[in-house]
Amino acid sequence: MAGRPRKPDELKELAGTLQRSRRLEPSVQLERLSSFEMPPTDLPEVGQQEWVRVMQQLQPLGVLTAVDLSLLKSYCQHVATMELAATELNRPGGYLTLMTNKGGGSYPIKSPWVGIYNEASDRAGKLGQQFGFTPSSRTRIVAPGKPEKEKDPWADL
């Protein structure tokens, strides 16, 4: 179904707009990660650094589950690929490479690293939106709230 994502019943209840006739079907509730997950050892070093950076931001919010880790790993792999491609492109003449034809003549063409960088950047961006890494995507993600402690009415006296 296209269109705006459905607002969870919990948010409707908090806003006072929940109606019995408009309740959503129960959705799948997965167990949240309760501890910091170490980065996979098969990720490149840059990918491992990105994993730690992202986990430090998302794990305390309680939005990650065990099934999210493979997508997070893919995101970190694409970030590492972007970094590798950027390093290659920053070398002298990195955006061009010489192509030799059958006749022995050479001519410059766009480096394959440009396409590698663009594809990794596109995929990392799309995966990053799923985790709320862009300002617009953060507006569509609702983090589970922490229960507030009731204020003691006598504490101010």
C-alpha positions as CSV (number, residue, x, y, z in Angstrom):
1,M,0.0,0.0,0.0
2,A,1.5,3.3,-1.1
3,G,1.2,6.5,0.9
4,R,2.1,7.7,4.3
5,P,3.3,5.1,6.9
6,R,0.7,4.3,9.5
7,K,1.0,5.9,12.9
8,P,1.4,3.3,15.7
9,D,-1.6,2.9,18.1
10,E,0.6,3.9,21.0
11,L,1.3,7.3,19.5
12,K,-2.4,7.8,18.7
13,E,-3.3,6.9,22.3
14,L,-0.8,9.5,23.6
15,A,-2.2,12.1,21.3
16,G,-5.8,11.3,22.3
17,T,-6.8,10.4,18.8
18,L,-7.1,6.6,19.0
19,Q,-10.4,5.2,17.9
20,R,-11.4,1.6,18.2
21,S,-12.5,1.4,14.6
22,R,-9.1,2.6,13.4
23,R,-6.8,0.3,15.5
24,L,-4.0,-1.3,13.5
25,E,-3.6,-5.1,13.4
26,P,-1.0,-6.2,15.9
27,S,2.5,-5.9,14.5
28,V,5.5,-8.1,15.0
29,Q,7.4,-7.1,18.1
30,L,11.0,-8.2,18.2
31,E,13.3,-8.2,21.2
32,R,15.5,-5.1,21.4
33,L,19.3,-5.5,21.7
34,S,20.2,-4.9,25.4
35,S,24.0,-4.8,24.9
36,F,26.5,-3.3,22.6
37,E,27.4,-5.6,19.7
38,M,31.0,-5.8,18.6
39,P,31.7,-5.2,14.9
40,P,32.0,-8.3,12.7
41,T,35.6,-9.2,12.2
42,D,35.2,-9.7,8.4
43,L,34.4,-6.0,7.9
44,P,37.3,-3.7,6.8
45,E,38.7,-1.4,9.4
46,V,36.7,1.6,8.2
47,G,33.6,-0.5,8.3
48,Q,34.3,-1.6,11.8
49,Q,34.8,2.0,12.9
50,E,31.5,2.9,11.3
51,W,29.8,0.0,13.1
52,V,31.1,1.3,16.5
53,R,30.0,4.8,15.7
54,V,26.5,3.8,14.7
55,M,26.1,1.3,17.6
56,Q,27.1,4.0,20.1
57,Q,24.2,6.2,18.7
58,L,21.5,3.6,18.1
59,Q,21.9,1.0,20.9
60,P,21.1,3.3,23.8
61,L,17.9,4.4,22.0
62,G,16.6,0.8,22.0
63,V,15.7,0.7,18.3
64,L,18.0,-2.1,17.2
65,T,17.1,-5.8,17.2
66,A,19.2,-8.9,16.2
67,V,17.6,-9.0,12.8
68,D,18.9,-5.5,12.1
69,L,22.5,-6.4,12.4
70,S,22.9,-7.9,8.9
71,L,21.5,-4.6,7.3
72,L,23.8,-2.6,9.6
73,K,26.8,-4.8,8.4
74,S,25.8,-4.1,4.8
75,Y,25.6,-0.4,5.5
76,C,29.1,-0.4,7.1
77,Q,30.5,-2.5,4.2
78,H,29.2,0.1,1.7
79,V,30.7,3.0,3.8
80,A,34.1,1.1,3.7
81,T,33.8,0.7,-0.1
82,M,33.1,4.4,-0.4
83,E,36.2,5.2,1.6
84,L,38.3,2.9,-0.6
85,A,37.0,4.4,-3.8
86,A,37.5,7.9,-2.5
87,T,41.1,7.1,-1.7
88,E,41.6,5.8,-5.2
89,L,39.9,8.8,-6.7
90,N,42.1,11.2,-4.7
91,R,45.3,9.9,-6.2
92,P,46.8,12.0,-9.0
93,G,44.7,11.4,-12.1
94,G,42.3,9.3,-10.1
95,Y,39.2,10.3,-12.0
96,L,40.6,9.2,-15.4
97,T,42.3,6.1,-16.7
98,L,43.9,5.4,-20.0
99,M,42.2,3.0,-22.4
100,T,44.2,1.4,-25.2
101,N,42.4,0.3,-28.3
102,K,43.3,-2.5,-30.6
103,G,45.2,-0.2,-32.8
104,G,47.5,0.8,-30.0
105,G,46.0,4.3,-29.5
106,S,45.3,5.5,-26.0
107,Y,42.6,7.8,-24.8
108,P,41.3,8.8,-21.3
109,I,38.0,7.5,-19.9
110,K,36.3,7.9,-16.6
111,S,37.8,5.7,-13.9
112,P,35.8,2.7,-12.7
113,W,36.3,3.9,-9.2
114,V,33.8,6.7,-9.9
115,G,31.0,4.2,-10.5
116,I,32.1,2.1,-7.5
117,Y,31.9,5.2,-5.3
118,N,28.6,6.3,-6.7
119,E,27.0,2.8,-6.3
120,A,28.3,2.4,-2.7
121,S,27.2,5.9,-1.8
122,D,23.7,5.2,-3.2
123,R,23.3,1.9,-1.4
124,A,24.7,3.3,1.9
125,G,22.3,6.2,1.7
126,K,19.3,3.9,1.1
127,L,20.3,1.6,4.0
128,G,21.0,4.6,6.2
129,Q,17.5,5.9,5.7
130,Q,16.2,2.7,7.2
131,F,18.1,3.4,10.3
132,G,17.2,7.1,10.4
133,F,20.6,8.5,9.4
134,T,19.2,11.4,7.4
135,P,17.2,14.4,8.9
136,S,14.1,13.5,6.9
137,S,14.2,9.8,7.7
138,R,14.6,10.6,11.5
139,T,11.2,12.2,11.4
140,R,9.5,8.9,10.4
141,I,11.2,6.8,13.1
142,V,9.7,6.5,16.6
143,A,12.1,5.3,19.3
144,P,10.5,3.5,22.2
145,G,10.2,5.9,25.1
146,K,11.7,5.4,28.5
147,P,9.2,5.3,31.2
148,E,9.2,8.6,33.1
149,K,9.4,8.5,36.9
150,E,6.4,10.0,38.6
151,K,7.3,13.3,40.2
152,D,6.7,13.4,43.9
153,P,4.3,16.2,44.6
154,W,5.8,16.7,48.1
155,A,9.5,16.9,46.8
156,D,9.2,20.7,46.2
157,L,8.1,21.4,49.8
